[in-house]
Amino acid sequence: MSSVRIECVASEGYRIGESPVWDEKEGALMYVDIPGRKVCRWSPLTRQVQAIPVDAPVSSVALRKSGDYVITLGTRFAALKWKEELVTTITQEVDKDKPNTRFNDGKVDPAGRYFAGTMAEEIRPAVLERHQGSLYTLFPDLSVVKHFDQVDISNGLDWSLDHKTFFYIDSLSYSVDAFDYDLQTGKIGNRRSIYKLEKEESIPDGMCIDTEGKLWVACYDGGRVIRLDPETGKRLQTVKLPVDKTTSCCFGGKDYSEMFVTSASDGMDKEWLSRQPQAGGIFKITGLGVKGVPPYAFAG
């Protein structure tokens, strides 16, 4: 355990850093700053960040099989051509009946579908109108399906190694949930809670899975990532970070043995920020002793 090392690799003070995903082709980490309205790419070779500004809150970025990226932008799915810095809308807005929502976290499933959910715009961090969100899937044929609504903050998502279970977090339920998942159709059902967060773990946010089938969950306001066994519902490990507002995590780097964690600085006053100067930074954790599952790419 003593071999775990945490390093801040990009201390840009993002307002809400989110949706880290490793782009193996570029050898770089992709992520977004939601209210900062930018999609970012950090290169471990140059240790530099490139950022592309967009015209709405951008809440997730994912790889695309044909190259470049797909993103969730405001309440629409869009494509991003990196070199051209070009964003094109893929779908009309979702949540048409809700004037006050935006997309939040999103991730591509093993069949190349893009799952992403919505939430009400926040009044303050984690303070918002309840039950306004929904979970959607963008299919490779560019159709959109809504799975369910009444979501507070649609957040972390991933799939079991055998592709039979979909894991999902609605943050304000303080629970990590599992669904039966049909790889052929993308349908989900039979929702159940597999882990309830402890008080000091605070709010469950982004999530990823390792090659042993265990889940890693970033705890917003909890300053940590926790490793869970979805079979037993037990917490196996806690890794504390030097910032409170840890938002999401993914594996990447050489053979997916490094973990990257995004964080936020929104809602922190001067005194708080002076105690946590790396708030809103991107962190790299090494020495965990497990590897992650490479991200899937959108097939549309």
N, C-alpha and C positions, 0 to 999 in steps of 0.2 A: 504493500500500500504506500510506503514512503516514496516510491518511485514516481508518484503522480506529480507532474509539473504543470503549472498554469502560467501562461504568458499572454500579455495583451499585445496583439499583433497589429491592431489598427485602433489608435485612440483618437477617433475623430469626433467623439461626443455626439453620436447619432441620437436623434430624439426618440425614435423607436426602431432600433435595428431588429430585423426579423428575417425569417425564411432562408437560413443558410443552406446552400446546396453546393456540393463539390462538382465542378465541371472538369472531368478527367481529361478531356480533349485539350482544354486550355491550361490544365494544371493550375487551376485557380478556384477561389471560393467566391460564389455569387451570393448576394443577399440584398435586402432592401432597407431603406429608411422610410417608414410609412408616411408620417406627416412631413418629413423632409422631401418627399416626392422624388426619390431617386433610386435607381437600380445600380448596385455597386459590384465591382469585381476586384478582389484582392489577390495579388500574385505573391506567392512565397519567394519567388526568385528575385523580383525587384523590391519586394516589401512595400509596394505602392498600391494605392487604390485608384481605380478609374471609376467615375460615376457618370451616369446618364440621367439628366433631369427629365421628368415626365409631368403631365398636366393635371394629375389627380393623385390622391393617396394611393400608393402602390404597396400591396400587402404581401404578395408572394411572387417568387420567380421560380421557374422550372425549366428543365432542359427540353429541347424539341428534337425528335429523331432526324428531322430534315436539316438540323443545324439551328444555331441561335436559340431563342428562348420564348417561352410564353409567360405572361404575367397576369395577375389580377389587379385591375386598375379601377378605382372607384367601385362601380357595380357592374363592370364588364370584364370579360376575358379579352386579352389582347396579345398580339405577337410583337416581339422586340427584335429588330435586326441591329446587332451590336455595332458593327463598323459604321453603318449608315446612320446610327442613332435614330432609327425610324420605328415608330410605334404605329401599328395598325389594329383597329378593332376587329375582333373575331366574331363577337356576338353582341346583340342588343343588350341593354341593361337587364339585370335580374332585379327582383324585389320591386317591381314597378309600382306596387301598391304602398310601398314604404319610402317616403321621401328622404328619410334620415339614416339610411344604412350604407355601409360600405363592405366590400369584401375584407376578410381577414386571412388567416392562414390557408395555404393550399399545397397539395402535393400530388404527384402523378402515381397512379396505381400500377401493379405489375403488367396490366394489359395496355398501358399507354393512355389511360383516361385521366383527366385532370380533375381531381376532387378539390373543392374549395367552398368555404362557408362565409356567411355574412354576420354582421353585428350592427347595433345602433352606434352612431357616432358618439364618442365619449364626451361627457361634460368635463370630467377630470379623469385621470387614469383609473380604469376599472369602475368608474361611476357612469352609468348610462341607463337609458330606458330598457327595461327587461323584455325578454321573449320576442325581440324584433327580428332575430336572425334566422337563417335557413342554411341547409347544406345542399350543395349542388354538385353535379358532375358535368364537365364538358367532354363529350365523346369525340373520338377521332373523326367522325363525320360532321363534327361541329354542332350537333344538336346538344341541348342542355336539359338535364333532368333534375328535378327537385326531389330530394329524398324525404325531408321533413322540415318543419318550421319550429317556432317556439324556442329558438336557441338564444341564449344570452350573448356569449362570445364564442363563436365557432373557432376552434383552435387546433392543437396538434393532431396529426393523423399519420398512420402508417399501417402496414400490412404484415401479418405473420409470415414466417419463412415458408410455410406450406400453402400460403395464399388462401387460407380458408377463414381467416379472421381479419376484420378491419378494426383497428384501434382508433379511438376518437376522444377528444377532450372538448367539452363545453365548459369554459373556465370557471364560471360562477356556480357550477354544480360541485366544484372541488373534488371531481371524480375523474378517473381514467376509465373509459367505457370500452366494451368490446361488442362487436356485431358479428353474426355469421355473414360471410362474404362469398358471393358467387363470381368467380373469375370470368366465366363465360359472358355473363350479362352485366356485371357491375352492380347487381342488386345487393342490398344489405338488409338485415333483419335480426330479430331476437336480441335486442339491446340489453346489456347487463353491465353493472359496475364491477371492475376488477380491482380497483384501488381507490380508497378515500384518503385525501391528503390530511396529514397532521397539521395542527395549528401553525407550527413554526415553518412548515413547508409552504404555507400561504397558498398562492393561486397557481394551478397547473397551466402551463402555456404550451410551447412547442415541444415536439417529441420526435424521437427516432428509434430505430431498432438495431441491435447488434447481431453478429453471426451466430450467437448462442440463443437467439430468439427472445432476449430480454429487452425491455423498453427503457429508454432514457428520457426523462421528463425535466424540462427547465421550469423552475419554480419562480414565477414573477413575484417580486417583493420578498422572496425567500432566499435569494442570493446563492442558489445551488442548482445542481442537476442531481437527480436521484435515479438509481437503477432499480427497476421493478421486475419481478417474475410474474408474468401475466397468468401463469398456471396456478400459482399458490397465492397470489395477491400480496406477497411479502416484499418489503423493501430490502434490497441486497447491499446497497452502497449509496453513500452521499458524498458528493464532491462540492465543497464550498468555494465560491468565487469572491473576489474582492469588491464586488458590486451587488446591490440588492436586486436590481431590476433585470434579472436574467430572463430572456424571452424565448429562446429556441436553441436547438442544438442539432448538429449533424456530424457524421463521420466523413473524413476526407484525407487528403495528403497521401503519402506513400502507402500503398496497399490498404488504405482506409483504416489506418491504425491511430490516426489523430482525431480528436474531437474538436469541433469549432462551436463556440457559444456566442450568440448575439446578446446585446443588452440595450437598455433604454435609459434615457436621462429625463424624459418628460415628467413633469410634476415634482421635480426635486428642487428645493430652494438652495440658495447660495451656501448655506451652512452644511447642508447634506452633501452638495457637490464638492465642497472643500474637503470633506471626509472621504469622499469616493471620487477622486479625480479621474478615474478610468471609466466612470459611468457612461454608458452609450458606446463603449468600446467593443471590439471583437476579440475574443479570447481563443487561444489554442491550448488544449489539454493533451499532454502526452503521458505515456506510462500507465494507461488504464489496463493494459493487458488483454483488451478485446478489440476486435475489428468491427467495422460497420458494414452494412449492406449498401452497395452502390445505388445511387438514385435511378429511378426509371425515367424514361423520356416520353414526352407526349407524342402520340403516334399520328396526330392529325396534321 
